[in-house]
């Protein structure tokens, strides 16, 4: 009896697909063989070959680029338009509208102004943040932040000036000590006598 592809249950196209798939799997997979020095037993581990790693990296990069392009083309313009056209409306506890509606940008500006003008204690905490009974709003948050920035700038400049001054003083002391030691060494007379 003659063996043909049909008698084995394959068509020519199915056999070609399987061969191509097997070749691709072998090219993409790398096999490492570990030989135990004591027993001589071998152990195979299959992972990605260098070629497979490069191909997967390229595919991942291409997918990321395509997603970024789609996001920039379709999502970002819609989000920008949504944020620009979004209006917010305050309501009471029953959901009834109260006050005027504002755009999202106007709301952000109002919140930023309120945050900067909020009264804070000497250490920058608002009444809600402090949680204590002895809180006193001594200044606005912007005043506190300006004072903190000035304090940091002055402190940094003073430390730098002090370090520079200390470096010069140490250099001067070192040079003076060397000169005096050289003078003392020059004035000393050493006599060696033997009997």
Backbone as JSON Lines, residues from 0, in Angstrom:
{"i":0,"aa":"X","n":[0.84,-1.17,0.0],"ca":[0.0,0.0,0.0],"c":[0.89,1.24,0.0]}
{"i":1,"aa":"X","n":[0.58,2.12,-0.88],"ca":[1.37,3.32,-1.04],"c":[0.9,4.37,-0.04]}
{"i":2,"aa":"X","n":[1.91,5.05,0.6],"ca":[1.56,6.1,1.56],"c":[1.5,7.44,0.82]}
{"i":3,"aa":"X","n":[0.36,8.06,0.9],"ca":[0.19,9.37,0.3],"c":[-0.29,10.32,1.38]}
{"i":4,"aa":"X","n":[-0.24,11.6,1.09],"ca":[-0.73,12.6,2.05],"c":[-2.21,12.39,2.35]}
{"i":5,"aa":"X","n":[-2.96,12.02,1.31],"ca":[-4.39,11.82,1.5],"c":[-4.65,10.63,2.42]}
{"i":6,"aa":"X","n":[-3.83,9.57,2.28],"ca":[-4.04,8.39,3.12],"c":[-3.68,8.69,4.58]}
{"i":7,"aa":"X","n":[-2.8,9.67,4.79],"ca":[-2.45,10.09,6.16],"c":[-3.44,11.11,6.72]}
{"i":8,"aa":"X","n":[-4.32,11.59,5.89],"ca":[-5.34,12.54,6.34],"c":[-4.92,14.0,6.22]}
{"i":9,"aa":"X","n":[-3.93,14.27,5.38],"ca":[-3.44,15.64,5.18],"c":[-3.67,16.06,3.74]}
{"i":10,"aa":"X","n":[-3.83,17.37,3.6],"ca":[-3.77,17.93,2.25],"c":[-2.41,18.6,2.11]}
{"i":11,"aa":"X","n":[-2.05,18.91,0.91],"ca":[-0.76,19.54,0.66],"c":[-0.67,20.88,1.4]}
{"i":12,"aa":"X","n":[-1.74,21.67,1.42],"ca":[-1.78,22.97,2.09],"c":[-1.62,22.82,3.6]}
{"i":13,"aa":"X","n":[-2.29,21.8,4.21],"ca":[-2.16,21.57,5.65],"c":[-0.73,21.19,6.03]}
{"i":14,"aa":"X","n":[-0.1,20.37,5.22],"ca":[1.28,19.97,5.49],"c":[2.2,21.18,5.38]}
{"i":15,"aa":"X","n":[2.01,22.02,4.37],"ca":[2.82,23.22,4.23],"c":[2.64,24.14,5.43]}
{"i":16,"aa":"X","n":[1.41,24.32,5.91],"ca":[1.13,25.16,7.07],"c":[1.86,24.63,8.3]}
{"i":17,"aa":"X","n":[1.79,23.32,8.51],"ca":[2.45,22.72,9.68],"c":[3.97,22.87,9.62]}
{"i":18,"aa":"X","n":[4.53,22.68,8.45],"ca":[5.98,22.81,8.3],"c":[6.41,24.26,8.56]}
{"i":19,"aa":"X","n":[5.69,25.2,7.97],"ca":[6.02,26.61,8.17],"c":[5.88,26.98,9.66]}
{"i":20,"aa":"X","n":[4.81,26.5,10.3],"ca":[4.59,26.78,11.72],"c":[5.72,26.21,12.57]}
{"i":21,"aa":"X","n":[6.15,24.98,12.27],"ca":[7.23,24.35,13.03],"c":[8.54,25.11,12.84]}
{"i":22,"aa":"X","n":[8.83,25.54,11.62],"ca":[10.06,26.3,11.36],"c":[10.02,27.63,12.12]}
{"i":23,"aa":"X","n":[8.88,28.3,12.07],"ca":[8.74,29.58,12.77],"c":[8.92,29.4,14.28]}
{"i":24,"aa":"X","n":[8.33,28.34,14.83],"ca":[8.47,28.08,16.27],"c":[9.93,27.84,16.64]}
{"i":25,"aa":"X","n":[10.65,27.09,15.82],"ca":[12.06,26.8,16.11],"c":[12.93,28.04,15.99]}
{"i":26,"aa":"X","n":[12.61,28.91,15.02],"ca":[13.39,30.14,14.85],"c":[13.13,31.1,16.01]}
{"i":27,"aa":"X","n":[11.88,31.18,16.46],"ca":[11.52,32.12,17.52],"c":[11.95,31.62,18.89]}
{"i":28,"aa":"X","n":[12.02,30.31,19.08],"ca":[12.35,29.75,20.4],"c":[13.83,29.42,20.46]}
{"i":29,"aa":"X","n":[14.41,29.69,21.59],"ca":[15.8,29.32,21.83],"c":[15.82,28.21,22.86]}
{"i":30,"aa":"X","n":[16.65,27.24,22.68],"ca":[16.72,26.12,23.61],"c":[18.05,26.16,24.34]}
{"i":31,"aa":"X","n":[17.99,26.1,25.65],"ca":[19.2,26.02,26.45],"c":[19.29,24.63,27.04]}
{"i":32,"aa":"X","n":[20.47,24.06,27.0],"ca":[20.68,22.72,27.55],"c":[21.61,22.85,28.74]}
{"i":33,"aa":"X","n":[21.16,22.36,29.89],"ca":[21.96,22.38,31.11],"c":[22.4,20.95,31.4]}
{"i":34,"aa":"X","n":[23.7,20.77,31.6],"ca":[24.24,19.45,31.93],"c":[24.72,19.49,33.38]}
{"i":35,"aa":"X","n":[24.15,18.64,34.21],"ca":[24.53,18.56,35.62],"c":[25.93,17.95,35.71]}
{"i":36,"aa":"X","n":[26.91,18.67,36.3],"ca":[28.27,18.15,36.34],"c":[28.42,16.89,37.19]}
{"i":37,"aa":"X","n":[27.54,16.7,38.17],"ca":[27.65,15.53,39.05],"c":[27.06,14.28,38.42]}
{"i":38,"aa":"X","n":[25.85,14.42,37.89],"ca":[25.14,13.24,37.39],"c":[25.26,13.09,35.88]}
{"i":39,"aa":"X","n":[25.56,14.18,35.19],"ca":[25.63,14.13,33.74],"c":[24.26,14.22,33.08]}
{"i":40,"aa":"X","n":[23.23,14.4,33.88],"ca":[21.88,14.51,33.34],"c":[21.73,15.83,32.61]}
{"i":41,"aa":"X","n":[20.95,15.8,31.55],"ca":[20.71,17.02,30.77],"c":[19.29,17.49,31.0]}
{"i":42,"aa":"X","n":[19.15,18.81,30.92],"ca":[17.83,19.41,31.11],"c":[17.69,20.52,30.08]}
{"i":43,"aa":"X","n":[16.6,20.5,29.33],"ca":[16.37,21.51,28.32],"c":[15.38,22.54,28.84]}
{"i":44,"aa":"X","n":[15.65,23.8,28.54],"ca":[14.67,24.84,28.82],"c":[14.47,25.64,27.56]}
{"i":45,"aa":"X","n":[13.23,25.94,27.26],"ca":[12.91,26.64,26.02],"c":[12.48,28.06,26.39]}
{"i":46,"aa":"X","n":[13.06,29.01,25.71],"ca":[12.71,30.41,25.89],"c":[12.75,31.09,24.54]}
{"i":47,"aa":"X","n":[12.77,32.41,24.55],"ca":[12.84,33.14,23.3],"c":[14.28,33.21,22.82]}
{"i":48,"aa":"X","n":[14.47,33.02,21.53],"ca":[15.8,33.2,20.94],"c":[16.07,34.7,20.83]}
{"i":49,"aa":"X","n":[17.3,35.06,20.54],"ca":[17.63,36.48,20.34],"c":[16.8,37.05,19.2]}
{"i":50,"aa":"X","n":[16.65,36.27,18.14],"ca":[15.83,36.71,17.01],"c":[14.38,36.91,17.47]}
{"i":51,"aa":"X","n":[13.87,35.95,18.26],"ca":[12.5,36.04,18.75],"c":[12.3,37.26,19.64]}
{"i":52,"aa":"X","n":[13.3,37.55,20.49],"ca":[13.21,38.72,21.37],"c":[13.17,40.01,20.55]}
{"i":53,"aa":"X","n":[14.02,40.07,19.5],"ca":[14.03,41.26,18.65],"c":[12.71,41.45,17.93]}
{"i":54,"aa":"X","n":[12.17,40.36,17.4],"ca":[10.88,40.43,16.69],"c":[9.78,40.88,17.64]}
{"i":55,"aa":"X","n":[9.73,40.29,18.84],"ca":[8.7,40.69,19.81],"c":[8.86,42.14,20.21]}
{"i":56,"aa":"X","n":[10.12,42.6,20.38],"ca":[10.36,44.01,20.71],"c":[9.87,44.94,19.61]}
{"i":57,"aa":"X","n":[10.16,44.58,18.36],"ca":[9.71,45.39,17.23],"c":[8.19,45.42,17.14]}
{"i":58,"aa":"X","n":[7.56,44.27,17.35],"ca":[6.1,44.2,17.29],"c":[5.5,45.06,18.4]}
{"i":59,"aa":"X","n":[6.05,44.95,19.61],"ca":[5.55,45.74,20.74],"c":[5.69,47.24,20.47]}
{"i":60,"aa":"X","n":[6.86,47.64,19.96],"ca":[7.1,49.04,19.64],"c":[6.12,49.54,18.59]}
{"i":61,"aa":"X","n":[5.86,48.71,17.57],"ca":[4.94,49.11,16.51],"c":[3.51,49.25,17.05]}
{"i":62,"aa":"X","n":[3.11,48.33,17.91],"ca":[1.77,48.41,18.52],"c":[1.66,49.66,19.38]}
{"i":63,"aa":"X","n":[2.7,49.94,20.19],"ca":[2.68,51.15,21.02],"c":[2.59,52.4,20.17]}
{"i":64,"aa":"X","n":[3.35,52.45,19.06],"ca":[3.29,53.6,18.16],"c":[1.9,53.76,17.56]}
{"i":65,"aa":"X","n":[1.31,52.64,17.15],"ca":[-0.04,52.7,16.55],"c":[-1.06,53.2,17.57]}
{"i":66,"aa":"X","n":[-0.96,52.73,18.8],"ca":[-1.89,53.17,19.85],"c":[-1.7,54.66,20.12]}
{"i":67,"aa":"X","n":[-0.45,55.09,20.2],"ca":[-0.17,56.51,20.44],"c":[-0.72,57.37,19.3]}
{"i":68,"aa":"X","n":[-0.51,56.93,18.05],"ca":[-1.03,57.67,16.9],"c":[-2.55,57.77,16.95]}
{"i":69,"aa":"X","n":[-3.21,56.65,17.24],"ca":[-4.68,56.67,17.32],"c":[-5.15,57.58,18.45]}
{"i":70,"aa":"X","n":[-4.45,57.53,19.59],"ca":[-4.82,58.39,20.71],"c":[-4.68,59.86,20.36]}
{"i":71,"aa":"X","n":[-3.56,60.22,19.71],"ca":[-3.33,61.61,19.33],"c":[-4.32,62.08,18.27]}
{"i":72,"aa":"X","n":[-4.71,61.15,17.4],"ca":[-5.6,61.52,16.3],"c":[-7.07,61.59,16.73]}
{"i":73,"aa":"X","n":[-7.51,60.63,17.57],"ca":[-8.94,60.52,17.86],"c":[-9.31,60.88,19.3]}
{"i":74,"aa":"X","n":[-8.49,60.48,20.26],"ca":[-8.87,60.65,21.66],"c":[-8.55,62.05,22.17]}
{"i":75,"aa":"X","n":[-7.3,62.5,22.01],"ca":[-6.91,63.78,22.57],"c":[-7.75,64.96,22.08]}
{"i":76,"aa":"X","n":[-8.05,65.08,20.78],"ca":[-8.91,66.2,20.36],"c":[-10.28,66.15,21.02]}
{"i":77,"aa":"X","n":[-10.82,64.96,21.17],"ca":[-12.14,64.85,21.81],"c":[-12.07,65.21,23.29]}
{"i":78,"aa":"X","n":[-11.0,64.8,23.97],"ca":[-10.87,65.13,25.38],"c":[-10.7,66.63,25.54]}
{"i":79,"aa":"X","n":[-9.86,67.24,24.7],"ca":[-9.66,68.69,24.77],"c":[-10.97,69.42,24.54]}
{"i":80,"aa":"X","n":[-11.71,69.0,23.54],"ca":[-12.99,69.63,23.25],"c":[-13.97,69.42,24.41]}
{"i":81,"aa":"X","n":[-13.96,68.24,25.0],"ca":[-14.85,67.95,26.12],"c":[-14.53,68.85,27.31]}
{"i":82,"aa":"X","n":[-13.23,68.99,27.62],"ca":[-12.83,69.82,28.77],"c":[-13.17,71.28,28.51]}
{"i":83,"aa":"X","n":[-12.96,71.75,27.27],"ca":[-13.27,73.14,26.95],"c":[-14.76,73.43,27.04]}
{"i":84,"aa":"X","n":[-15.6,72.46,26.7],"ca":[-17.05,72.68,26.67],"c":[-17.75,72.23,27.94]}
{"i":85,"aa":"X","n":[-17.03,71.59,28.86],"ca":[-17.64,71.08,30.08],"c":[-18.09,72.23,30.97]}
{"i":86,"aa":"X","n":[-19.33,72.16,31.44],"ca":[-19.81,73.15,32.41],"c":[-20.21,72.41,33.68]}
{"i":87,"aa":"X","n":[-19.94,73.04,34.8],"ca":[-20.23,72.46,36.1],"c":[-21.31,73.28,36.78]}
{"i":88,"aa":"X","n":[-22.18,72.6,37.5],"ca":[-23.29,73.25,38.17],"c":[-23.35,72.75,39.6]}
{"i":89,"aa":"X","n":[-23.34,73.65,40.55],"ca":[-23.48,73.24,41.95],"c":[-24.94,72.93,42.23]}
{"i":90,"aa":"X","n":[-25.15,71.96,43.1],"ca":[-26.52,71.56,43.48],"c":[-26.6,71.45,44.99]}
{"i":91,"aa":"X","n":[-27.83,71.42,45.49],"ca":[-28.02,71.2,46.92],"c":[-28.11,69.7,47.17]}
{"i":92,"aa":"X","n":[-28.41,69.29,48.4],"ca":[-28.42,67.86,48.73],"c":[-29.52,67.08,48.02]}
{"i":93,"aa":"X","n":[-30.49,67.77,47.41],"ca":[-31.57,67.09,46.68],"c":[-31.32,67.11,45.17]}
{"i":94,"aa":"X","n":[-30.18,67.63,44.75],"ca":[-29.85,67.66,43.33],"c":[-30.42,68.84,42.58]}
{"i":95,"aa":"X","n":[-31.01,69.79,43.3],"ca":[-31.55,70.97,42.64],"c":[-30.41,71.95,42.37]}
{"i":96,"aa":"X","n":[-30.42,72.52,41.16],"ca":[-29.35,73.43,40.78],"c":[-29.42,74.71,41.6]}
{"i":97,"aa":"X","n":[-28.25,75.21,41.97],"ca":[-28.18,76.5,42.66],"c":[-26.97,77.25,42.15]}
{"i":98,"aa":"X","n":[-27.06,78.52,42.03],"ca":[-25.96,79.34,41.53],"c":[-25.82,79.21,40.02]}
{"i":99,"aa":"X","n":[-24.84,79.93,39.5],"ca":[-24.6,79.94,38.06],"c":[-23.68,78.78,37.67]}
{"i":100,"aa":"X","n":[-23.88,78.26,36.47],"ca":[-22.99,77.21,35.99],"c":[-21.71,77.86,35.48]}
{"i":101,"aa":"X","n":[-20.59,77.13,35.61],"ca":[-19.28,77.66,35.19],"c":[-18.6,76.62,34.31]}
{"i":102,"aa":"X","n":[-17.72,77.09,33.44],"ca":[-16.94,76.15,32.63],"c":[-15.86,75.52,33.51]}
{"i":103,"aa":"X","n":[-15.3,74.45,33.01],"ca":[-14.27,73.74,33.76],"c":[-13.06,74.63,34.02]}
{"i":104,"aa":"X","n":[-12.66,75.41,33.03],"ca":[-11.52,76.31,33.19],"c":[-11.82,77.37,34.24]}
{"i":105,"aa":"X","n":[-13.03,77.94,34.2],"ca":[-13.42,78.94,35.21],"c":[-13.41,78.32,36.61]}
{"i":106,"aa":"X","n":[-13.89,77.08,36.7],"ca":[-13.9,76.38,37.98],"c":[-12.48,76.2,38.51]}
{"i":107,"aa":"X","n":[-11.55,75.78,37.62],"ca":[-10.16,75.6,38.05],"c":[-9.56,76.91,38.53]}
{"i":108,"aa":"X","n":[-9.83,78.0,37.83],"ca":[-9.3,79.31,38.23],"c":[-9.86,79.7,39.59]}
{"i":109,"aa":"X","n":[-11.16,79.5,39.79],"ca":[-11.78,79.83,41.08],"c":[-11.17,79.01,42.21]}
{"i":110,"aa":"X","n":[-10.98,77.71,41.97],"ca":[-10.4,76.84,43.01],"c":[-8.96,77.24,43.33]}
{"i":111,"aa":"X","n":[-8.18,77.59,42.28],"ca":[-6.8,78.02,42.51],"c":[-6.75,79.3,43.32]}
{"i":112,"aa":"X","n":[-7.63,80.26,42.99],"ca":[-7.68,81.52,43.75],"c":[-8.08,81.26,45.19]}
{"i":113,"aa":"X","n":[-9.09,80.4,45.39],"ca":[-9.53,80.09,46.75],"c":[-8.41,79.4,47.54]}
{"i":114,"aa":"X","n":[-7.7,78.51,46.9],"ca":[-6.6,77.79,47.56],"c":[-5.5,78.77,47.97]}
{"i":115,"aa":"X","n":[-5.13,79.67,47.08],"ca":[-4.04,80.6,47.38],"c":[-4.45,81.65,48.41]}
{"i":116,"aa":"X","n":[-5.73,82.0,48.46],"ca":[-6.19,83.03,49.4],"c":[-6.67,82.44,50.73]}
{"i":117,"aa":"X","n":[-6.68,81.12,50.86],"ca":[-7.15,80.48,52.09],"c":[-6.21,80.83,53.24]}
{"i":118,"aa":"X","n":[-6.79,81.08,54.4],"ca":[-6.0,81.39,55.6],"c":[-5.34,80.11,56.1]}
{"i":119,"aa":"X","n":[-4.07,80.25,56.48],"ca":[-3.31,79.12,57.03],"c":[-2.58,79.57,58.29]}
{"i":120,"aa":"X","n":[-2.16,78.57,59.07],"ca":[-1.41,78.86,60.29],"c":[0.05,79.15,59.96]}
{"i":121,"aa":"X","n":[0.85,79.39,60.99],"ca":[2.27,79.7,60.77],"c":[3.03,78.57,60.1]}
{"i":122,"aa":"X","n":[2.51,77.33,60.2],"ca":[3.2,76.21,59.56],"c":[2.52,75.75,58.26]}
{"i":123,"aa":"X","n":[1.62,76.57,57.72],"ca":[1.02,76.32,56.42],"c":[-0.18,75.41,56.4]}
{"i":124,"aa":"X","n":[-0.76,75.12,57.56],"ca":[-1.92,74.23,57.6],"c":[-3.21,75.04,57.67]}
{"i":125,"aa":"X","n":[-4.2,74.58,56.89],"ca":[-5.51,75.22,56.94],"c":[-6.24,74.73,58.19]}
{"i":126,"aa":"X","n":[-7.37,75.34,58.49],"ca":[-8.12,74.94,59.68],"c":[-8.55,73.48,59.58]}
{"i":127,"aa":"X","n":[-8.95,73.05,58.37],"ca":[-9.36,71.66,58.18],"c":[-8.18,70.71,58.35]}
{"i":128,"aa":"X","n":[-7.0,71.13,57.91],"ca":[-5.82,70.27,58.0],"c":[-5.26,70.17,59.41]}
{"i":129,"aa":"X","n":[-5.38,71.24,60.19],"ca":[-4.76,71.25,61.51],"c":[-5.5,70.37,62.5]}
{"i":130,"aa":"X","n":[-6.82,70.34,62.43],"ca":[-7.61,69.48,63.31],"c":[-7.55,69.87,64.77]}
{"i":131,"aa":"X","n":[-6.98,71.01,65.1],"ca":[-6.87,71.42,66.49],"c":[-7.78,72.58,66.81]}
{"i":132,"aa":"X","n":[-7.91,72.86,68.12],"ca":[-8.78,73.95,68.56],"c":[-8.05,75.28,68.59]}
{"i":133,"aa":"X","n":[-6.74,75.24,68.64],"ca":[-5.99,76.49,68.79],"c":[-5.47,77.02,67.46]}
{"i":134,"aa":"X","n":[-6.12,76.7,66.39],"ca":[-5.68,77.15,65.07],"c":[-5.98,78.63,64.91]}
{"i":135,"aa":"X","n":[-5.03,79.34,64.32],"ca":[-5.3,80.74,63.98],"c":[-4.78,80.99,62.58]}
{"i":136,"aa":"X","n":[-5.64,81.52,61.73],"ca":[-5.26,81.82,60.36],"c":[-4.46,83.1,60.33]}
{"i":137,"aa":"X","n":[-3.16,83.0,60.41],"ca":[-2.3,84.17,60.52],"c":[-1.99,84.79,59.17]}
{"i":138,"aa":"X","n":[-2.08,84.04,58.09],"ca":[-1.67,84.54,56.79],"c":[-2.35,83.73,55.7]}
{"i":139,"aa":"X","n":[-2.28,84.22,54.46],"ca":[-2.83,83.46,53.35],"c":[-1.79,82.43,52.91]}
{"i":140,"aa":"X","n":[-2.26,81.43,52.18],"ca":[-1.35,80.37,51.73],"c":[-0.26,80.93,50.8]}
{"i":141,"aa":"X","n":[-0.6,81.87,49.94],"ca":[0.39,82.44,49.03],"c":[1.47,83.18,49.81]}
{"i":142,"aa":"X","n":[1.08,83.88,50.88],"ca":[2.06,84.57,51.72],"c":[2.97,83.54,52.39]}
{"i":143,"aa":"X","n":[2.39,82.48,52.89],"ca":[3.18,81.42,53.52],"c":[4.16,80.82,52.52]}
{"i":144,"aa":"X","n":[3.71,80.53,51.3],"ca":[4.58,79.92,50.29],"c":[5.71,80.86,49.88]}
{"i":145,"aa":"X","n":[5.42,82.16,49.76],"ca":[6.46,83.13,49.42],"c":[7.5,83.17,50.53]}
{"i":146,"aa":"X","n":[7.04,83.21,51.8],"ca":[7.97,83.21,52.94],"c":[8.83,81.95,52.95]}
{"i":147,"aa":"X","n":[8.22,80.8,52.67],"ca":[8.98,79.55,52.65],"c":[10.03,79.57,51.55]}
{"i":148,"aa":"X","n":[9.66,80.08,50.38],"ca":[10.62,80.14,49.28],"c":[11.77,81.08,49.62]}
{"i":149,"aa":"X","n":[11.46,82.25,50.19],"ca":[12.51,83.18,50.58],"c":[13.42,82.57,51.64]}
{"i":150,"aa":"X","n":[12.82,81.9,52.61],"ca":[13.61,81.26,53.66],"c":[14.56,80.23,53.06]}
{"i":151,"aa":"X","n":[14.06,79.42,52.16],"ca":[14.89,78.41,51.52],"c":[16.02,79.06,50.72]}
{"i":152,"aa":"X","n":[15.71,80.1,49.94],"ca":[16.72,80.77,49.12],"c":[17.8,81.41,49.99]}
{"i":153,"aa":"X","n":[17.4,82.1,51.05],"ca":[18.37,82.76,51.94],"c":[19.21,81.71,52.65]}
{"i":154,"aa":"X","n":[18.58,80.66,53.15],"ca":[19.32,79.6,53.85],"c":[20.34,78.94,52.93]}
{"i":155,"aa":"X","n":[19.95,78.66,51.7],"ca":[20.87,78.04,50.74],"c":[22.04,78.96,50.44]}
{"i":156,"aa":"X","n":[21.76,80.25,50.24],"ca":[22.83,81.21,49.95],"c":[23.77,81.34,51.15]}
{"i":157,"aa":"X","n":[23.22,81.4,52.37],"ca":[24.05,81.52,53.58],"c":[24.93,80.28,53.77]}
{"i":158,"aa":"X","n":[24.39,79.1,53.53],"ca":[25.19,77.89,53.67],"c":[26.32,77.86,52.66]}
{"i":159,"aa":"X","n":[26.04,78.28,51.43],"ca":[27.08,78.32,50.4],"c":[28.17,79.32,50.78]}
{"i":160,"aa":"X","n":[27.77,80.5,51.28],"ca":[28.75,81.51,51.68],"c":[29.58,81.01,52.86]}
{"i":161,"aa":"X","n":[28.95,80.36,53.82],"ca":[29.65,79.82,54.98],"c":[30.65,78.75,54.56]}
{"i":162,"aa":"X","n":[30.24,77.86,53.67],"ca":[31.15,76.81,53.18],"c":[32.35,77.43,52.47]}
{"i":163,"aa":"X","n":[32.1,78.45,51.65],"ca":[33.2,79.11,50.94],"c":[34.14,79.79,51.93]}
{"i":164,"aa":"X","n":[33.57,80.46,52.95],"ca":[34.39,81.12,53.97],"c":[35.2,80.12,54.77]}
{"i":165,"aa":"X","n":[34.57,79.03,55.16],"ca":[35.28,78.0,55.92],"c":[36.4,77.39,55.09]}
{"i":166,"aa":"X","n":[36.17,77.21,53.81],"ca":[37.2,76.68,52.93],"c":[38.41,77.61,52.86]}
{"i":167,"aa":"X","n":[38.15,78.91,52.76],"ca":[39.24,79.88,52.7],"c":[39.98,79.93,54.03]}
{"i":168,"aa":"X","n":[39.25,79.9,55.14],"ca":[39.89,79.92,56.47],"c":[40.76,78.68,56.65]}
{"i":169,"aa":"X","n":[40.23,77.53,56.28],"ca":[40.99,76.29,56.43],"c":[42.24,76.32,55.56]}
{"i":170,"aa":"X","n":[42.12,76.87,54.37],"ca":[43.27,76.98,53.47],"c":[44.34,77.9,54.09]}
{"i":171,"aa":"X","n":[43.9,79.04,54.64],"ca":[44.83,79.98,55.27],"c":[45.53,79.37,56.48]}
{"i":172,"aa":"X","n":[44.79,78.66,57.33],"ca":[45.38,78.01,58.51],"c":[46.39,76.96,58.07]}
{"i":173,"aa":"X","n":[46.05,76.2,57.05],"ca":[46.95,75.16,56.56],"c":[48.26,75.76,56.03]}
{"i":174,"aa":"X","n":[48.17,76.83,55.25],"ca":[49.37,77.47,54.72],"c":[50.22,78.07,55.83]}
{"i":175,"aa":"X","n":[49.58,78.71,56.83],"ca":[50.3,79.3,57.96],"c":[51.01,78.22,58.76]}
{"i":176,"aa":"X","n":[50.33,77.11,59.0],"ca":[50.93,76.01,59.77],"c":[52.14,75.45,59.03]}
{"i":177,"aa":"X","n":[52.05,75.31,57.72],"ca":[53.19,74.8,56.94],"c":[54.38,75.75,57.03]}
{"i":178,"aa":"X","n":[54.12,77.07,56.9],"ca":[55.21,78.05,56.99],"c":[55.89,77.98,58.36]}
{"i":179,"aa":"X","n":[55.11,77.95,59.42],"ca":[55.68,77.92,60.77],"c":[56.45,76.62,61.0]}
{"i":180,"aa":"X","n":[55.93,75.51,60.52],"ca":[56.65,74.24,60.69],"c":[57.97,74.26,59.93]}
{"i":181,"aa":"X","n":[57.99,74.87,58.75],"ca":[59.22,74.99,57.98],"c":[60.23,75.89,58.69]}
{"i":182,"aa":"X","n":[59.74,77.01,59.3],"ca":[60.62,77.9,60.06],"c":[61.23,77.19,61.26]}
{"i":183,"aa":"X","n":[60.41,76.44,61.97],"ca":[60.88,75.7,63.15],"c":[61.9,74.66,62.72]}
{"i":184,"aa":"X","n":[61.61,73.95,61.62],"ca":[62.53,72.93,61.14],"c":[63.86,73.54,60.71]}
{"i":185,"aa":"X","n":[63.84,74.74,60.1],"ca":[65.06,75.4,59.66],"c":[65.9,75.88,60.83]}
{"i":186,"aa":"X","n":[65.27,76.31,61.93],"ca":[65.99,76.84,63.08],"c":[66.53,75.75,64.0]}
{"i":187,"aa":"X","n":[66.09,74.57,63.82],"ca":[66.55,73.47,64.69],"c":[67.9,72.96,64.21]}
{"i":188,"aa":"X","n":[68.78,72.7,65.18],"ca":[70.08,72.11,64.86],"c":[70.13,70.76,65.53]}
{"i":189,"aa":"X","n":[70.51,69.82,64.77],"ca":[70.6,68.46,65.31],"c":[72.08,68.09,65.32]}
{"i":190,"aa":"X","n":[72.57,67.73,66.51],"ca":[73.95,67.28,66.66],"c":[73.93,65.8,67.02]}
{"i":191,"aa":"X","n":[74.72,65.07,66.32],"ca":[74.83,63.65,66.61],"c":[76.29,63.42,67.02]}
{"i":192,"aa":"X","n":[76.49,62.91,68.2],"ca":[77.85,62.59,68.66],"c":[77.9,61.13,69.0]}
{"i":193,"aa":"X","n":[78.99,60.53,68.67],"ca":[79.17,59.11,68.98],"c":[80.38,58.95,69.89]}
{"i":194,"aa":"X","n":[80.41,58.03,70.78],"ca":[81.52,57.78,71.7],"c":[82.18,56.51,71.43]}
